[in-house]
Amino acid sequence: MLNYSTLTSTTERKLRECADQASTMVEEVEFRQRLDMGHGIWQLWLELAGQVDKAAARRDVDRLYALIEPESISGLRAISAGKK
């Protein structure tokens, strides 16, 4: 059986890895690919976490999503600034 804590900590680590990779991308397409990967991980976590512990998943959903929001990743600002 899945353990919510382990599932969430592993997901958080993977989301941070995606965000870190995205922040180092020079090309916007590469940046978006990393974000898409992060969103896929987040969606899988959301499905599994909701089955394991709905109340805890509701509590953590926004926190985890914030890790892969474009505004929270410094690479987006650098890419946008370079296009002007």
C-alpha positions as CSV (number, residue, x, y, z in Angstrom):
1,M,0.0,0.0,0.0
2,L,1.2,3.5,-0.8
3,N,2.4,5.7,2.1
4,Y,1.2,9.3,1.6
5,S,4.3,10.8,3.2
6,T,6.7,8.9,1.0
7,L,4.7,9.6,-2.1
8,T,4.6,13.3,-1.3
9,S,8.2,13.7,-0.4
10,T,9.3,11.8,-3.5
11,T,7.1,13.9,-5.7
12,E,8.3,17.1,-4.1
13,R,11.9,16.1,-4.8
14,K,11.1,15.3,-8.4
15,L,9.2,18.6,-8.9
16,R,12.2,20.5,-7.5
17,E,14.5,18.6,-10.0
18,C,12.2,19.6,-12.9
19,A,12.1,23.3,-11.7
20,D,15.9,23.3,-11.3
21,Q,16.4,21.8,-14.7
22,A,13.9,24.3,-16.2
23,S,15.8,27.2,-14.7
24,T,19.0,26.3,-16.5
25,M,17.3,26.0,-19.9
26,V,18.2,28.7,-22.5
27,E,15.6,27.8,-25.1
28,E,12.0,28.4,-24.3
29,V,11.0,25.0,-25.8
30,E,13.4,23.2,-23.4
31,F,12.1,25.2,-20.5
32,R,8.5,24.3,-21.4
33,Q,9.4,20.6,-21.7
34,R,10.7,20.6,-18.2
35,L,7.6,22.3,-16.9
36,D,5.4,19.8,-18.8
37,M,7.3,17.0,-17.2
38,G,6.7,18.6,-13.8
39,H,3.0,19.0,-14.5
40,G,2.8,15.3,-15.4
41,I,4.4,14.3,-12.2
42,W,2.1,16.7,-10.2
43,Q,-1.0,15.2,-12.0
44,L,0.1,11.7,-11.1
45,W,0.7,12.6,-7.5
46,L,-2.7,14.3,-7.4
47,E,-4.4,11.1,-8.5
48,L,-2.5,8.8,-6.2
49,A,-2.5,11.1,-3.2
50,G,-6.2,11.6,-3.5
51,Q,-6.7,7.9,-3.3
52,V,-4.4,7.5,-0.3
53,D,-5.4,10.5,1.8
54,K,-7.8,13.1,0.3
55,A,-7.6,15.5,3.2
56,A,-3.8,15.6,3.2
57,A,-3.8,15.9,-0.6
58,R,-6.1,19.0,-0.4
59,R,-3.7,20.5,2.1
60,D,-0.6,19.9,-0.1
61,V,-1.9,20.4,-3.6
62,D,-1.2,24.2,-3.9
63,R,2.2,23.9,-2.2
64,L,3.4,21.2,-4.6
65,Y,1.9,23.0,-7.7
66,A,3.7,26.2,-6.8
67,L,7.0,24.4,-7.2
68,I,6.5,24.1,-11.0
69,E,4.6,27.4,-11.7
70,P,6.5,29.3,-14.3
71,E,6.5,32.4,-12.2
72,S,8.4,30.6,-9.4
73,I,11.2,29.5,-11.7
74,S,13.9,32.1,-12.5
75,G,14.6,30.7,-16.0
76,L,11.3,32.1,-17.3
77,R,12.3,35.7,-16.5
78,A,15.6,35.2,-18.2
79,I,14.0,33.7,-21.3
80,S,11.3,36.5,-21.5
81,A,13.9,39.2,-21.0
82,G,16.1,37.9,-23.8
83,K,13.1,38.0,-26.3
84,K,12.5,41.8,-26.0
